[in-house]
Amino acid sequence: MNAGHNSDLTPAELKALKFHHYKAISAQKAKVEAEQAEYKRLRKLAKADTIILSDLDFMMKCAAVEDDAVITDKARREAEIMSWFALPVHFQSDMFGGTDREPLVDRARREGEAAGYAAKDCATDYDGEAREAWIAGWHDAQGQMLRDLASAMEKRNTAVDGDELISGGEEPFPVEDEAA
């Protein structure tokens, strides 16, 4: 008899077992659908803010990559192919080859900035001066991101409140003065 084979079950037991799994799976499916709807809503918001969604997808890929050579090698290959079609990429075959020559403190600061912009925890494995550089980069990125986000949101909200999205025309829905 195969493992997992349910031939020893009565039809009623098999029905009960199937409904047990049906209930669990359908509940999880509803959660997944709700999360997918929220995911789509967030992407629509980003798109409404004129964000190119493929840029966000690439950012997520960069954040999740375990071996940075995967991304830099692909970028190098794509730049080379672009140069074959005379696209202005100023291709250099060793463009990404010098990352291992970067001073540790500079690399730590750059990684701290990336972590700060990604809103990751302020935690690093670096020691000494590199640790201080990482933390400084993290704090600088957090501060800059907050300032830039506040400015972007203010501009976006001003555009929405002031109907600046409808430019060059009269107010489509004039507000009547209630005192009149």
FIMI-426376 format. One record per atom (N, C-alpha, C): chain; x, y, z. Coordinates in pm, 1 decimal. Layout:
residues N
<site 'A',<X,Y,Z>>,
...
//
This chain:
residues 180
<site 'A',<84.6,-117.8,0.0>>,
<site 'A',<0.0,0.0,0.0>>,
<site 'A',<89.1,124.1,0.0>>,
<site 'A',<56.3,222.1,-79.0>>,
<site 'A',<134.4,344.7,-88.4>>,
<site 'A',<119.0,429.0,37.0>>,
<site 'A',<226.0,499.6,73.0>>,
<site 'A',<218.5,591.1,186.6>>,
<site 'A',<117.9,700.3,153.4>>,
<site 'A',<31.0,730.7,247.0>>,
<site 'A',<-70.0,832.9,224.7>>,
<site 'A',<-193.8,780.2,156.1>>,
<site 'A',<-195.5,653.0,127.1>>,
<site 'A',<-311.1,594.4,61.0>>,
<site 'A',<-424.6,581.3,162.2>>,
<site 'A',<-543.2,626.2,127.2>>,
<site 'A',<-655.0,630.5,221.4>>,
<site 'A',<-758.1,521.2,197.1>>,
<site 'A',<-718.2,407.7,141.7>>,
<site 'A',<-816.6,304.3,110.1>>,
<site 'A',<-873.4,238.3,235.6>>,
<site 'A',<-807.0,253.0,350.5>>,
<site 'A',<-859.4,195.7,474.5>>,
<site 'A',<-970.3,281.1,534.6>>,
<site 'A',<-992.7,398.6,478.6>>,
<site 'A',<-1094.5,488.3,532.9>>,
<site 'A',<-1231.0,455.9,473.4>>,
<site 'A',<-1332.0,476.8,553.8>>,
<site 'A',<-1468.5,462.1,503.1>>,
<site 'A',<-1499.8,584.1,418.2>>,
<site 'A',<-1601.7,576.0,333.8>>,
<site 'A',<-1638.5,693.6,255.5>>,
<site 'A',<-1668.7,815.0,344.0>>,
<site 'A',<-1732.3,793.6,456.6>>,
<site 'A',<-1763.3,905.3,546.2>>,
<site 'A',<-1635.5,964.4,605.3>>,
<site 'A',<-1538.8,877.8,641.8>>,
<site 'A',<-1412.4,926.4,697.1>>,
<site 'A',<-1333.5,1003.4,591.5>>,
<site 'A',<-1333.7,951.7,469.3>>,
<site 'A',<-1264.5,1019.5,360.7>>,
<site 'A',<-1328.7,1155.6,333.6>>,
<site 'A',<-1460.7,1160.5,335.7>>,
<site 'A',<-1532.6,1286.3,316.3>>,
<site 'A',<-1494.8,1384.9,426.5>>,
<site 'A',<-1492.7,1339.1,551.3>>,
<site 'A',<-1456.7,1426.1,663.6>>,
<site 'A',<-1313.6,1477.2,649.0>>,
<site 'A',<-1222.4,1388.7,608.7>>,
<site 'A',<-1082.7,1427.3,590.8>>,
<site 'A',<-1068.5,1531.0,479.4>>,
<site 'A',<-1139.8,1509.1,370.0>>,
<site 'A',<-1134.5,1604.7,259.5>>,
<site 'A',<-1189.7,1740.2,301.8>>,
<site 'A',<-1301.2,1742.4,375.3>>,
<site 'A',<-1356.6,1869.7,420.9>>,
<site 'A',<-1264.9,1938.1,521.7>>,
<site 'A',<-1194.1,1858.7,601.5>>,
<site 'A',<-1096.5,1916.2,694.4>>,
<site 'A',<-990.1,1994.1,616.1>>,
<site 'A',<-935.3,1930.6,513.2>>,
<site 'A',<-833.2,1997.0,432.2>>,
<site 'A',<-893.0,2110.7,350.1>>,
<site 'A',<-1013.6,2091.8,301.5>>,
<site 'A',<-1081.7,2196.2,225.0>>,
<site 'A',<-1094.3,2323.2,308.2>>,
<site 'A',<-1137.4,2308.8,432.9>>,
<site 'A',<-1156.4,2424.8,520.0>>,
<site 'A',<-1024.4,2498.0,542.0>>,
<site 'A',<-919.3,2424.8,573.4>>,
<site 'A',<-789.2,2487.5,599.0>>,
<site 'A',<-734.7,2555.9,473.7>>,
<site 'A',<-744.7,2487.3,361.7>>,
<site 'A',<-690.1,2542.1,237.8>>,
<site 'A',<-772.3,2660.7,189.2>>,
<site 'A',<-904.2,2653.4,198.9>>,
<site 'A',<-986.2,2766.1,152.8>>,
<site 'A',<-965.8,2888.4,242.1>>,
<site 'A',<-945.4,2868.0,372.4>>,
<site 'A',<-916.9,2980.9,461.8>>,
<site 'A',<-784.0,3045.5,423.6>>,
<site 'A',<-684.3,2964.0,395.3>>,
<site 'A',<-553.9,3017.7,355.8>>,
<site 'A',<-562.8,3086.9,220.7>>,
<site 'A',<-641.5,3029.9,128.8>>,
<site 'A',<-658.4,3091.1,-3.1>>,
<site 'A',<-721.0,3229.4,9.9>>,
<site 'A',<-817.7,3244.6,100.1>>,
<site 'A',<-880.2,3375.2,122.3>>,
<site 'A',<-777.0,3475.9,173.6>>,
<site 'A',<-688.9,3430.6,262.1>>,
<site 'A',<-583.3,3519.5,312.6>>,
<site 'A',<-489.3,3560.7,200.0>>,
<site 'A',<-452.2,3464.3,117.0>>,
<site 'A',<-362.4,3493.1,5.3>>,
<site 'A',<-427.6,3592.9,-90.0>>,
<site 'A',<-555.4,3573.9,-119.7>>,
<site 'A',<-625.8,3665.3,-209.8>>,
<site 'A',<-633.2,3804.9,-150.9>>,
<site 'A',<-656.3,3814.8,-19.8>>,
<site 'A',<-659.7,3946.0,45.3>>,
<site 'A',<-522.4,4012.7,38.5>>,
<site 'A',<-418.4,3935.7,61.7>>,
<site 'A',<-282.6,3990.4,54.8>>,
<site 'A',<-247.5,4029.7,-88.4>>,
<site 'A',<-292.6,3951.4,-185.4>>,
<site 'A',<-268.7,3985.7,-325.9>>,
<site 'A',<-340.2,4115.6,-361.6>>,
<site 'A',<-461.1,4132.6,-310.1>>,
<site 'A',<-535.2,4256.1,-336.0>>,
<site 'A',<-461.4,4375.6,-276.1>>,
<site 'A',<-408.4,4360.3,-155.8>>,
<site 'A',<-332.4,4468.4,-92.2>>,
<site 'A',<-203.6,4495.3,-169.7>>,
<site 'A',<-137.7,4390.6,-216.7>>,
<site 'A',<-16.7,4403.9,-297.6>>,
<site 'A',<-47.1,4484.5,-424.7>>,
<site 'A',<-157.0,4450.8,-491.1>>,
<site 'A',<-195.8,4522.8,-612.3>>,
<site 'A',<-230.1,4667.8,-580.9>>,
<site 'A',<-297.5,4690.9,-467.6>>,
<site 'A',<-333.2,4827.2,-427.8>>,
<site 'A',<-207.2,4911.1,-404.4>>,
<site 'A',<-109.7,4854.2,-335.9>>,
<site 'A',<14.6,4926.3,-308.9>>,
<site 'A',<90.2,4955.9,-438.2>>,
<site 'A',<88.8,4862.0,-531.4>>,
<site 'A',<154.9,4885.7,-659.7>>,
<site 'A',<82.8,4995.1,-738.7>>,
<site 'A',<-50.9,4999.1,-730.5>>,
<site 'A',<-125.8,5105.8,-797.7>>,
<site 'A',<-92.6,5241.4,-737.4>>,
<site 'A',<-77.7,5247.3,-604.9>>,
<site 'A',<-39.2,5372.5,-539.6>>,
<site 'A',<98.0,5418.0,-587.4>>,
<site 'A',<191.2,5324.6,-595.0>>,
<site 'A',<325.3,5358.8,-642.6>>,
<site 'A',<318.8,5408.2,-786.8>>,
<site 'A',<239.9,5340.8,-869.1>>,
<site 'A',<226.4,5380.3,-1009.1>>,
<site 'A',<162.9,5518.7,-1020.2>>,
<site 'A',<65.6,5546.9,-933.7>>,
<site 'A',<2.3,5678.9,-933.3>>,
<site 'A',<102.6,5787.6,-895.7>>,
<site 'A',<203.9,5750.9,-819.2>>,
<site 'A',<310.4,5844.9,-783.8>>,
<site 'A',<420.4,5845.5,-889.7>>,
<site 'A',<389.8,5795.2,-1007.7>>,
<site 'A',<477.7,5788.2,-1124.8>>,
<site 'A',<604.1,5705.2,-1100.6>>,
<site 'A',<593.6,5605.9,-1012.8>>,
<site 'A',<704.1,5514.0,-989.7>>,
<site 'A',<696.1,5403.6,-1094.9>>,
<site 'A',<806.9,5371.5,-1156.0>>,
<site 'A',<812.0,5262.6,-1253.0>>,
<site 'A',<818.7,5132.8,-1174.0>>,
<site 'A',<717.2,5049.6,-1189.9>>,
<site 'A',<704.8,4929.5,-1107.9>>,
<site 'A',<820.8,4832.7,-1126.9>>,
<site 'A',<874.7,4825.8,-1246.3>>,
<site 'A',<988.9,4736.1,-1266.5>>,
<site 'A',<1110.4,4783.3,-1187.0>>,
<site 'A',<1120.0,4914.4,-1160.8>>,
<site 'A',<1227.8,4963.7,-1074.9>>,
<site 'A',<1209.8,4911.3,-932.8>>,
<site 'A',<1085.6,4911.6,-884.2>>,
<site 'A',<1059.3,4857.1,-750.7>>,
<site 'A',<1089.0,4707.7,-746.6>>,
<site 'A',<1050.6,4637.0,-852.3>>,
<site 'A',<1079.0,4493.4,-858.4>>,
<site 'A',<1229.8,4468.5,-853.0>>,
<site 'A',<1304.2,4551.2,-925.8>>,
<site 'A',<1449.6,4536.4,-925.9>>,
<site 'A',<1507.8,4570.5,-788.6>>,
<site 'A',<1451.8,4671.7,-723.3>>,
<site 'A',<1497.6,4706.5,-588.4>>,
<site 'A',<1477.5,4588.8,-493.1>>,
<site 'A',<1362.0,4521.9,-504.1>>,
<site 'A',<1336.2,4406.5,-417.7>>,
<site 'A',<1432.7,4292.5,-449.2>>,
<site 'A',<1463.1,4276.2,-577.2>>,
<site 'A',<1558.3,4172.2,-615.6>>,
<site 'A',<1696.3,4203.8,-558.4>>,
<site 'A',<1736.7,4330.0,-565.4>>,
<site 'A',<1866.5,4370.4,-509.7>>,
<site 'A',<1869.9,4349.2,-358.6>>,
<site 'A',<1760.6,4380.3,-291.8>>,
<site 'A',<1755.8,4366.1,-146.2>>,
<site 'A',<1762.5,4220.3,-103.8>>,
<site 'A',<1714.1,4131.0,-187.9>>,
<site 'A',<1706.7,3989.3,-151.0>>,
<site 'A',<1825.2,3907.1,-201.0>>,
<site 'A',<1910.2,3965.6,-283.6>>,
<site 'A',<2018.9,3887.6,-343.6>>,
<site 'A',<2122.4,3848.6,-237.6>>,
<site 'A',<2165.9,3725.8,-245.9>>,
<site 'A',<2267.2,3677.3,-151.9>>,
<site 'A',<2407.6,3693.4,-208.9>>,
<site 'A',<2420.3,3687.0,-339.8>>,
<site 'A',<2550.1,3700.8,-405.5>>,
<site 'A',<2541.1,3818.6,-501.4>>,
<site 'A',<2605.9,3931.2,-466.4>>,
<site 'A',<2593.4,4050.7,-549.0>>,
<site 'A',<2649.1,4031.5,-689.5>>,
<site 'A',<2730.2,3930.2,-710.7>>,
<site 'A',<2782.8,3902.9,-844.5>>,
<site 'A',<2670.9,3866.1,-941.2>>,
<site 'A',<2563.2,3809.8,-890.7>>,
<site 'A',<2450.2,3772.8,-976.6>>,
<site 'A',<2398.0,3897.1,-1048.0>>,
<site 'A',<2381.4,4005.1,-974.4>>,
<site 'A',<2325.7,4127.1,-1033.3>>,
<site 'A',<2430.8,4202.7,-1113.3>>,
<site 'A',<2551.6,4215.2,-1059.6>>,
<site 'A',<2653.7,4290.4,-1132.1>>,
<site 'A',<2695.9,4219.2,-1259.8>>,
<site 'A',<2701.0,4086.9,-1257.9>>,
<site 'A',<2734.0,4013.0,-1380.4>>,
<site 'A',<2626.6,4033.6,-1486.8>>,
<site 'A',<2501.5,4031.8,-1444.7>>,
<site 'A',<2392.8,4053.5,-1540.3>>,
<site 'A',<2400.2,4195.4,-1596.8>>,
<site 'A',<2427.1,4293.4,-1511.0>>,
<site 'A',<2437.4,4432.1,-1557.2>>,
<site 'A',<2552.4,4446.5,-1656.9>>,
<site 'A',<2662.7,4380.0,-1629.5>>,
<site 'A',<2777.4,4385.1,-1720.5>>,
<site 'A',<2740.4,4323.9,-1855.6>>,
<site 'A',<2673.1,4208.6,-1853.9>>,
<site 'A',<2632.0,4143.8,-1979.9>>,
<site 'A',<2534.6,4232.8,-2057.0>>,
<site 'A',<2437.5,4291.9,-1986.3>>,
<site 'A',<2339.4,4377.6,-2053.2>>,
<site 'A',<2405.1,4502.2,-2110.7>>,
<site 'A',<2500.5,4560.5,-2037.8>>,
<site 'A',<2570.6,4678.4,-2088.7>>,
<site 'A',<2650.9,4643.4,-2213.9>>,
<site 'A',<2712.2,4526.7,-2213.9>>,
<site 'A',<2788.1,4484.5,-2330.9>>,
<site 'A',<2695.4,4466.9,-2451.1>>,
<site 'A',<2581.8,4403.2,-2431.2>>,
<site 'A',<2485.5,4383.1,-2540.0>>,
<site 'A',<2433.2,4517.6,-2589.7>>,
<site 'A',<2405.7,4610.0,-2498.0>>,
<site 'A',<2360.1,4743.0,-2539.0>>,
<site 'A',<2465.0,4810.7,-2626.6>>,
<site 'A',<2591.7,4792.2,-2592.8>>,
<site 'A',<2697.7,4853.7,-2673.2>>,
<site 'A',<2701.2,4794.8,-2813.8>>,
<site 'A',<2662.6,4669.8,-2830.4>>,
<site 'A',<2658.4,4608.0,-2962.4>>,
<site 'A',<2558.7,4678.4,-3053.0>>,
<site 'A',<2457.3,4739.8,-2994.1>>,
<site 'A',<2354.7,4809.5,-3070.7>>,
<site 'A',<2378.4,4960.2,-3070.9>>,
<site 'A',<2498.9,4999.9,-3036.6>>,
<site 'A',<2541.5,5140.1,-3036.2>>,
<site 'A',<2457.5,5226.3,-2942.8>>,
<site 'A',<2406.7,5165.9,-2837.6>>,
<site 'A',<2335.4,5244.0,-2737.0>>,
<site 'A',<2438.6,5311.1,-2646.7>>,
<site 'A',<2412.5,5432.6,-2602.3>>,
<site 'A',<2513.4,5508.4,-2527.0>>,
<site 'A',<2527.2,5461.6,-2382.4>>,
<site 'A',<2599.3,5351.8,-2362.7>>,
<site 'A',<2619.1,5300.4,-2227.0>>,
<site 'A',<2761.6,5321.1,-2178.5>>,
<site 'A',<2850.5,5363.5,-2267.5>>,
<site 'A',<2991.3,5381.9,-2231.7>>,
<site 'A',<3042.6,5257.1,-2161.9>>,
<site 'A',<3023.4,5144.1,-2225.8>>,
<site 'A',<3057.6,5013.3,-2168.7>>,
<site 'A',<3206.4,5002.0,-2138.5>>,
<site 'A',<3234.5,4952.7,-2019.8>>,
<site 'A',<3371.1,4918.3,-1981.0>>,
<site 'A',<3366.1,4774.4,-1932.6>>,
<site 'A',<3446.3,4689.6,-1991.3>>,
<site 'A',<3436.8,4547.8,-1957.8>>,
<site 'A',<3467.1,4520.2,-1811.6>>,
<site 'A',<3544.5,4606.7,-1746.8>>,
<site 'A',<3576.6,4584.5,-1605.6>>,
<site 'A',<3501.6,4681.3,-1514.1>>,
<site 'A',<3389.5,4732.4,-1563.8>>,
<site 'A',<3315.5,4834.5,-1490.4>>,
<site 'A',<3282.5,4791.2,-1348.0>>,
<site 'A',<3248.9,4665.2,-1327.2>>,
<site 'A',<3211.2,4618.8,-1194.2>>,
<site 'A',<3321.6,4535.4,-1129.6>>,
<site 'A',<3436.8,4530.7,-1191.5>>,
<site 'A',<3542.9,4445.3,-1141.0>>,
<site 'A',<3616.0,4499.2,-1020.2>>,
<site 'A',<3604.0,4627.2,-989.7>>,
<site 'A',<3683.5,4685.6,-882.8>>,
<site 'A',<3614.8,4695.6,-748.8>>,
<site 'A',<3502.8,4628.5,-731.0>>,
<site 'A',<3430.8,4643.9,-604.4>>,
<site 'A',<3507.4,4587.5,-486.8>>,
<site 'A',<3596.0,4490.1,-510.9>>,
<site 'A',<3671.2,4432.5,-400.2>>,
<site 'A',<3786.0,4522.6,-356.9>>,
<site 'A',<3815.8,4627.0,-432.7>>,
<site 'A',<3924.1,4719.3,-398.6>>,
<site 'A',<3874.2,4838.3,-317.8>>,
<site 'A',<3748.7,4845.2,-292.9>>,
<site 'A',<3690.8,4955.4,-217.1>>,
<site 'A',<3735.8,4945.7,-71.2>>,
<site 'A',<3778.9,5057.5,-12.7>>,
<site 'A',<3818.7,5053.9,128.4>>,
<site 'A',<3703.5,5005.5,216.6>>,
<site 'A',<3737.2,4931.1,319.6>>,
<site 'A',<3637.2,4871.2,407.5>>,
<site 'A',<3543.9,4975.7,467.5>>,
<site 'A',<3598.3,5087.8,511.3>>,
<site 'A',<3515.9,5191.6,573.6>>,
<site 'A',<3416.4,5247.6,472.5>>,
<site 'A',<3461.5,5268.9,348.4>>,
<site 'A',<3371.5,5320.6,244.6>>,
<site 'A',<3261.5,5220.1,212.6>>,
<site 'A',<3300.6,5094.0,201.8>>,
<site 'A',<3201.1,4989.9,173.7>>,
<site 'A',<3100.8,4979.9,288.4>>,
<site 'A',<3149.8,4985.8,411.7>>,
<site 'A',<3061.4,4977.2,527.7>>,
<site 'A',<2962.1,5092.8,527.3>>,
<site 'A',<3009.4,5212.6,497.9>>,
<site 'A',<2919.7,5328.6,494.2>>,
<site 'A',<2813.6,5310.6,384.7>>,
<site 'A',<2858.0,5265.6,267.8>>,
<site 'A',<2764.7,5244.5,156.4>>,
<site 'A',<2660.5,5139.3,192.6>>,
<site 'A',<2703.7,5031.6,256.9>>,
<site 'A',<2609.6,4927.7,298.9>>,
<site 'A',<2515.3,4979.8,406.8>>,
<site 'A',<2566.2,5063.5,496.8>>,
<site 'A',<2481.0,5124.3,599.1>>,
<site 'A',<2375.2,5214.0,537.4>>,
<site 'A',<2415.7,5291.2,436.5>>,
<site 'A',<2319.1,5376.4,366.3>>,
<site 'A',<2211.5,5291.6,299.2>>,
<site 'A',<2252.9,5184.5,234.5>>,
<site 'A',<2155.5,5096.4,168.5>>,
<site 'A',<2058.8,5038.4,270.9>>,
<site 'A',<2110.2,4997.3,386.2>>,
<site 'A',<2023.6,4942.6,491.6>>,
<site 'A',<1930.5,5050.0,545.9>>,
<site 'A',<1980.0,5171.8,558.4>>,
<site 'A',<1896.4,5281.6,606.5>>,
<site 'A',<1783.7,5313.9,510.8>>,
<site 'A',<1815.3,5319.6,381.6>>,
<site 'A',<1710.7,5346.1,282.7>>,
<site 'A',<1610.3,5232.4,275.5>>,
<site 'A',<1655.7,5110.0,301.1>>,
<site 'A',<1565.9,4993.9,297.6>>,
<site 'A',<1489.4,4977.1,428.4>>,
<site 'A',<1509.8,5068.3,522.7>>,
<site 'A',<1441.9,5066.7,653.3>>,
<site 'A',<1470.4,4938.5,730.8>>,
<site 'A',<1592.1,4888.8,716.6>>,
<site 'A',<1632.7,4771.8,794.4>>,
<site 'A',<1677.6,4817.9,932.6>>,
<site 'A',<1689.3,4724.1,1023.8>>,
<site 'A',<1735.1,4756.4,1158.5>>,
<site 'A',<1877.9,4809.2,1153.7>>,
<site 'A',<1909.5,4896.4,1248.8>>,
<site 'A',<2044.3,4952.2,1259.2>>,
<site 'A',<2132.6,4851.6,1332.0>>,
<site 'A',<2169.2,4746.3,1262.1>>,
<site 'A',<2251.9,4640.4,1319.5>>,
<site 'A',<2353.8,4596.7,1215.3>>,
<site 'A',<2479.8,4593.2,1255.7>>,
<site 'A',<2587.2,4557.0,1163.5>>,
<site 'A',<2683.6,4459.3,1228.8>>,
<site 'A',<2750.7,4383.5,1144.7>>,
<site 'A',<2852.9,4290.7,1192.8>>,
<site 'A',<2991.8,4353.4,1189.5>>,
<site 'A',<3002.6,4474.4,1134.2>>,
<site 'A',<3132.9,4540.4,1128.3>>,
<site 'A',<3179.2,4580.4,1268.2>>,
<site 'A',<3311.3,4592.8,1282.4>>,
<site 'A',<3371.5,4636.5,1408.1>>,
<site 'A',<3446.6,4767.0,1386.4>>,
<site 'A',<3473.9,4835.5,1495.9>>,
<site 'A',<3560.6,4952.8,1494.6>>,
<site 'A',<3513.8,5064.1,1404.2>>,
<site 'A',<3609.6,5117.3,1326.3>>,
<site 'A',<3582.5,5231.7,1240.0>>,
<site 'A',<3479.2,5198.1,1132.0>>,
<site 'A',<3484.0,5076.2,1080.8>>,
<site 'A',<3387.0,5034.6,979.7>>,
<site 'A',<3246.8,5031.1,1040.0>>,
<site 'A',<3235.6,4988.2,1164.5>>,
<site 'A',<3105.9,4986.3,1233.3>>,
<site 'A',<3050.6,5128.1,1245.3>>,
<site 'A',<3136.4,5221.1,1286.7>>,
<site 'A',<3094.0,5360.9,1299.7>>,
<site 'A',<3050.4,5417.2,1164.9>>,
<site 'A',<3123.9,5383.4,1059.6>>,
<site 'A',<3088.2,5430.5,925.3>>,
<site 'A',<2954.3,5372.8,881.6>>,
<site 'A',<2931.8,5244.3,909.5>>,
<site 'A',<2805.7,5180.0,873.1>>,
<site 'A',<2689.8,5249.5,943.8>>,
<site 'A',<2703.8,5270.2,1073.3>>,
<site 'A',<2597.2,5333.1,1152.5>>,
<site 'A',<2573.5,5476.5,1106.0>>,
<site 'A',<2680.8,5550.3,1077.1>>,
<site 'A',<2665.3,5687.3,1026.8>>,
<site 'A',<2592.2,5686.7,892.9>>,
<site 'A',<2628.4,5593.0,805.4>>,
<site 'A',<2559.6,5581.7,676.7>>,
<site 'A',<2412.7,5549.4,694.6>>,
<site 'A',<2382.8,5459.4,788.2>>,
<site 'A',<2243.9,5421.2,815.5>>,
<site 'A',<2164.2,5542.7,862.2>>,
<site 'A',<2219.0,5617.1,959.6>>,
<site 'A',<2148.4,5734.2,1012.5>>,
<site 'A',<2132.5,5842.7,905.9>>,
<site 'A',<2236.5,5866.0,826.9>>,
<site 'A',<2227.1,5966.0,720.3>>,
<site 'A',<2118.2,5928.9,620.2>>,
<site 'A',<2113.9,5802.0,582.2>>,
<site 'A',<2013.1,5756.9,485.4>>,
<site 'A',<1872.8,5767.7,543.5>>,
<site 'A',<1856.5,5729.4,669.8>>,
<site 'A',<1725.1,5740.6,733.9>>,
<site 'A',<1678.8,5886.0,735.3>>,
<site 'A',<1767.8,5976.8,775.2>>,
<site 'A',<1732.4,6118.7,779.4>>,
<site 'A',<1700.0,6173.6,642.3>>,
<site 'A',<1784.5,6141.2,544.1>>,
<site 'A',<1761.3,6190.0,408.2>>,
<site 'A',<1632.3,6133.3,352.1>>,
<site 'A',<1607.2,6005.8,377.1>>,
<site 'A',<1485.2,5944.0,327.0>>,
<site 'A',<1362.3,6011.1,388.0>>,
<site 'A',<1366.3,6038.7,517.4>>,
<site 'A',<1252.3,6104.3,581.7>>,
<site 'A',<1229.4,6243.7,524.6>>,
<site 'A',<1336.9,6318.5,503.8>>,
<site 'A',<1322.3,6453.0,445.8>>,
<site 'A',<1267.0,6445.4,304.0>>,
<site 'A',<1323.6,6356.0,223.8>>,
<site 'A',<1279.2,6343.8,85.0>>,
<site 'A',<1135.8,6292.6,75.6>>,
<site 'A',<1101.0,6197.0,161.6>>,
<site 'A',<965.1,6143.9,160.6>>,
<site 'A',<865.4,6250.9,203.9>>,
<site 'A',<899.1,6327.6,307.1>>,
<site 'A',<809.6,6435.0,351.9>>,
<site 'A',<789.1,6536.6,240.6>>,
<site 'A',<896.0,6571.3,170.5>>,
<site 'A',<886.0,6666.2,59.9>>,
<site 'A',<800.6,6609.5,-53.7>>,
<site 'A',<824.5,6483.1,-88.1>>,
<site 'A',<747.2,6420.0,-195.8>>,
<site 'A',<599.8,6410.8,-159.6>>,
<site 'A',<571.1,6373.1,-35.6>>,
<site 'A',<431.2,6360.9,6.8>>,
<site 'A',<363.9,6497.7,9.2>>,
<site 'A',<436.5,6600.1,52.1>>,
<site 'A',<380.0,6735.1,53.3>>,
<site 'A',<346.2,6779.8,-88.2>>,
<site 'A',<437.6,6755.2,-181.6>>,
<site 'A',<411.5,6791.7,-321.0>>,
<site 'A',<294.3,6712.8,-377.2>>,
<site 'A',<290.3,6583.8,-346.4>>,
<site 'A',<181.0,6500.5,-396.1>>,
<site 'A',<48.7,6546.4,-338.5>>,
<site 'A',<44.6,6572.3,-209.4>>,
<site 'A',<-79.6,6614.9,-145.8>>,
<site 'A',<-121.9,6752.9,-192.8>>,
<site 'A',<-26.1,6841.4,-218.5>>,
<site 'A',<-58.4,6973.3,-272.0>>,
<site 'A',<-119.4,6959.2,-410.3>>,
<site 'A',<-62.8,6871.7,-490.4>>,
<site 'A',<-115.2,6849.8,-625.4>>,
<site 'A',<-256.8,6795.4,-619.7>>,
<site 'A',<-283.8,6705.0,-527.9>>,
<site 'A',<-417.6,6647.0,-516.0>>,
<site 'A',<-514.7,6749.9,-460.4>>,
<site 'A',<-474.5,6820.6,-354.1>>,
<site 'A',<-562.4,6919.7,-292.0>>,
<site 'A',<-590.7,7036.6,-384.5>>,
<site 'A',<-490.1,7079.3,-460.7>>,
<site 'A',<-505.3,7195.1,-546.4>>,
<site 'A',<-549.8,7161.1,-686.7>>,
<site 'A',<-581.8,7037.3,-712.5>>,
<site 'A',<-622.1,6993.0,-845.7>>,
<site 'A',<-520.7,7034.1,-951.7>>,
<site 'A',<-392.9,7035.7,-913.3>>,
<site 'A',<-290.3,7068.5,-1010.6>>,
<site 'A',<-275.9,6959.0,-1115.1>>,
<site 'A',<-337.2,6844.6,-1088.1>>,
<site 'A',<-331.8,6737.2,-1186.1>>,
<site 'A',<-414.9,6771.9,-1309.1>>,
<site 'A',<-509.7,6864.0,-1291.9>>,
<site 'A',<-590.4,6911.8,-1403.5>>,
<site 'A',<-535.7,7049.6,-1437.5>>,
<site 'A',<-441.2,7052.7,-1528.8>>,
<site 'A',<-375.2,7179.8,-1556.1>>,
<site 'A',<-433.4,7245.3,-1680.2>>,
<site 'A',<-430.0,7377.4,-1679.4>>,
<site 'A',<-468.7,7453.4,-1796.5>>,
<site 'A',<-617.6,7467.2,-1818.4>>,
<site 'A',<-697.4,7428.9,-1724.0>>,
<site 'A',<-841.0,7439.8,-1743.4>>,
<site 'A',<-908.4,7501.5,-1623.8>>,
<site 'A',<-1035.2,7530.5,-1640.8>>,
<site 'A',<-1111.2,7585.3,-1529.6>>,
<site 'A',<-1150.2,7473.6,-1435.0>>,
<site 'A',<-1190.7,7512.2,-1317.1>>,
<site 'A',<-1234.2,7416.4,-1215.7>>,
<site 'A',<-1351.5,7337.1,-1273.5>>,
<site 'A',<-1340.5,7204.4,-1284.6>>,
<site 'A',<-1447.3,7125.7,-1346.1>>,
<site 'A',<-1572.8,7118.7,-1259.6>>,
<site 'A',<-1557.9,7132.5,-1129.4>>,
<site 'A',<-1670.8,7126.7,-1037.9>>,
<site 'A',<-1664.1,7247.2,-945.0>>,
<site 'A',<-1706.5,7364.9,-992.5>>,
<site 'A',<-1694.8,7484.5,-908.1>>,
<site 'A',<-1777.4,7469.6,-780.8>>,
<site 'A',<-1721.6,7521.0,-671.8>>,
<site 'A',<-1788.4,7515.2,-542.6>>,
<site 'A',<-1875.6,7639.0,-529.0>>,
<site 'A',<-2004.1,7616.9,-503.5>>,
<site 'A',<-2097.3,7727.3,-485.0>>,
<site 'A',<-2074.2,7789.3,-348.6>>,
<site 'A',<-2079.9,7919.0,-339.0>>,
<site 'A',<-2066.1,7987.0,-210.2>>,
<site 'A',<-2194.1,7963.6,-132.4>>,
<site 'A',<-2181.9,7904.9,-11.4>>,
<site 'A',<-2299.6,7869.8,67.9>>,
<site 'A',<-2374.2,7993.1,117.4>>,
<site 'A',<-2307.6,8108.0,127.1>>,
<site 'A',<-2372.1,8229.6,177.4>>,
<site 'A',<-2464.0,8291.0,72.7>>,
<site 'A',<-2447.9,8256.4,-52.5>>,
<site 'A',<-2525.7,8319.0,-160.0>>,
<site 'A',<-2666.4,8270.7,-166.1>>,
//
